[in-house]
Amino acid sequence: MRHDRYPRVLLLAAAAAIPSLTLMPPAHAVTHVVATGVPAADEPVELPALRSRMGQDENCTGPSPVTAEAEPWTRRALGLSRSWQLSQGAGVTVGVVDTGVGAALPALAGRVEAPGHAGQDCVGHGSFAAGLIAAAPRPGTGVSGVAPQARVLAVRGTDQRGTGTGATVAAGIRAAVDGGARVVYVGQALLDGRAELTAAVAHATERDVLVVAPAAPDTAPKDAATGRPDTTPRPYFPAFIPQVLSVADHGQDGNRPSNAPGVFAPDLSAPGDGVVGVGPKGEGHFIGSGSSLAAAHTAGVAALVRARHPKLSAAEVARRLVAAAYPADTPRLDPYASLTAVLGGRAAKAPQVAEAHMTPDAPKGPRTKALVIAAAAGGFGLLVIGAVAVIPRDRARGWRAADR
């Protein structure tokens, strides 16, 4: 979802992004953290890796035997303690269209609605994402979600093993919207299903619901000829649809891992490498990486903003997240700035170049003509510079102004 940028009012101190976990792995690896359930509390142990899908002969993901005690780097990088003084997402429901959400998760107790089979999560990815969005702080661990008072509406957007199609994800988006979600998180990044997903996103837009999706899958597809990961940027759906807020992942250094799937014109980036979160059962933790986890963090921040600014439309919330983001090649999500920034108007309007007005009694002659020509040339130059900077990137995603 591309929007005209508002000038940023405040810039958070770089200290807010100082990580508290000093050892984080590259994408899709496990990490060492201080955890409970081991002979010595300061001995490093490995967290089990998050899966996004599983084979037909694999057993469902069970509870993790390890509980991470340390505060993850993502919580510090997002500045959640500061943001929670303003909003914790109360009164906002976030639809989680993924593999399901464990309805009995302690960190989400009493805040999960899971119609049908959505309360059973064999894979664990949907539960992990829901935890990043809304898990409440628990004793003995620093792991929590972005909006710990938000509610979760779980919708199955895949089959039991985690494989989604355009039809299943589109049906999930519609179900989440019709179920009362004000923000819809989608855990899938698909190469097909554009028509079905576009219609589902239009359904959400008509009902003032913000859809957030990963700009790429968590694992790069394999090249058919070489069998190696193919990191070529591609348009994935539903993220590539203009009305969807598209999110890529970054690590502690603000960069994406070198082996991460290529992303195509994302709107934002958010923490997504070496992320610690809950599983489908119990109080133990897993670790995962990918744009789907960055999108979950962003959906949580959208819930914070919708709770604090309930009169903002979904499009205005998305614009706020992008406009208040930390400036970079892909703007980095900044929750506190998103909650506090004062933007210059409710509608997104392009900056206007001032016209040159001459007074009625201005003297005529070469000097007057020179001033008029200079002003016109300067204005044209500004328009050209703006077009060169904005149009190529936004045209790639079929951008159209959301408001006129």
Secondary structure, DSSP 8 states (H G I E B T S, - for coil): -------------GGGG--S-----STT---EEEEESSSSTTSEEE--B--S---TTS------S-EE-S--HHHHHHTHHHHTTT---TT-EEEEEES---TT-GGGTT-EE--TTTT--SSSHHHHHHHHHH----TT-----S-TT-EEEEEE-S-TTS---HHHHHHHHHHHHHTT-SEEEE---BSS-HHHHHHHHHHHHHTT-EEEEESS-SS--B-TTT-SB-------BTTTSTTSEEEEEE-TTSS--TTS----S-SEEEE-SSEEEE-SSSS-EEEE-SHHHHHHHHHHHHHHHHHH-TTS-HHHHHHHHHHTSB-SSS-B--HHHHHH---S-SS------------TT---SHHHHHHHHHHHHHHHHHHHHHHHHHHHHHHTTT---S--
